[in-house]
Amino acid sequence: MNFRHLTYIENNLEEELPMPNIGVPGLIIILIIALIVFGPSKLPQLGKAAGQTLKEFRNSTKEIVDEVADEFKLDDKEADSKKKI
């Protein structure tokens, strides 16, 4: 895996991930089932918890990609300096 490939991955992580194409009827069914199972008082709490979890996951994934990209940059610099010698 080279630096260009990592840059491509890093740039695409910043874009929003596409939502699966479930459609409006599927979304309505999911919401009705969630309303029945959890009740109207718990749905906002569950939504907030799910959002925070996704945010943490995305941030940690970005940090890992950044670390790997930085290491490849260092490796490229070391390789270039060895070629000059």
N, C-alpha and C positions, 0 to 999 in steps of 0.2 A: 504494500500500500504506500503510495507516494504522497507528497505534500499536497499536490493538486486535488487528489481524491479526498483527502481530509478537509480541505477548504470547501469542496463541493458539499460534503456531508455537513459541515459546520454551518454553511449558508442556508442549507435546506432545513436545518433544525429550527432556524429562526422563523420560518414560515409556519402558519397554522396547519396543524394536522387535519386532513380532510375527515369529515364526519361520515360514517358509513351511510349508505343510501338506504335508510329504513323507511322513509316517507312519512307523511303526516298520519295516516291511519296507524302505522306501527308505533309511532311516538305517542299517540293518544292512548293506545292499548297499554303501553309501558307505564304511562303516567297514571292511568286508572288502577293498574295492578299495584303500583307503588303506594297510591292513596289508600287502597284497601288494606295492604299489608302493614304500612307504617302509620297511617292516620295523618290528618292534616296538620297536626301540631309538630310532628317530627320531620316532615318533608323539608322545611327550610334548613334545619340543622344538618340533615343528611346531604343536602345540596352544597352547603358551605364546607362540610368535611370533605366531600368528594373534590370540590374545587381546590381546596388547600393541598390535598394529596397529589392531585395532578400538577399543581404548581411546583411543589417540592420535587417531584419526580423529574419534571422538565428541567428545573434548575440544576439538579445533580447530574443529569445526563449532559447538559451543556458544559458543566465544569469538567467532566471526564473528557469530553471531546476537546475542550480547550487545553487540558493538560497533555493529551496525546499529541495535539497539533504543536504545542510548544516543544515537546521532546523531539518531534520530527524536524522542527526548525533548528534546534541545537545540533542534531545529527547532521543536517545538511550543511550547517556552518562548519562543523568539525571536518566533514569530508572535503569541503571547499578549501579549508586551510591546509589540509594534508596534501591536496593536489598542488597547491602553490609551492609547497616545500619540495 
